[in-house]
Amino acid sequence: MSENAIGYLLNRAGYHGHHVPHGFRAAFSTIMNEWAEREGKDHDRKVIDLMLAHVPKEKVEGAYNRAAYMPRRRELAQVWADKLSEGLPDPGSLIELPVKAIGGRSRRSFAPPVGEDFRFPVRRRAA
């Protein structure tokens, strides 16, 4: 994916001049840092910066401290996901809703299952 892919997507979706990809990063940083401060978790600031792929300001720390803090990053990502989905219906409740038909098929049409005896064809190399 190119570095401009999200920007192009936003433009095609009609948000040209209204939203930019960096705005989502700024919103994440602002909201999560304010949340961390309210929750008394000021130490999460560094983890939030890591999640945004920010480079530590201290060159020595950046050179030697390679901790990824993955368990805490996952926890913070879940907090963010919960904030984004707050007030939305449970995804399971959307399954039975009608969907728009696309051509002769509905989005919910699936290909028939492959039989247990299915085998991929063997390609023979030319001699």
Secondary structure, DSSP 8 states (H G I E B T S, - for coil): --TTHHHHHHIIIIITTT--HHHHHHHHHHHHHHHHHHTT-TTHHHHHHHHTT---SSHHHHHH-----HHHHHHHHHHHHHHHHTTS--GGGGTTS---EETTEETT-------TT----------
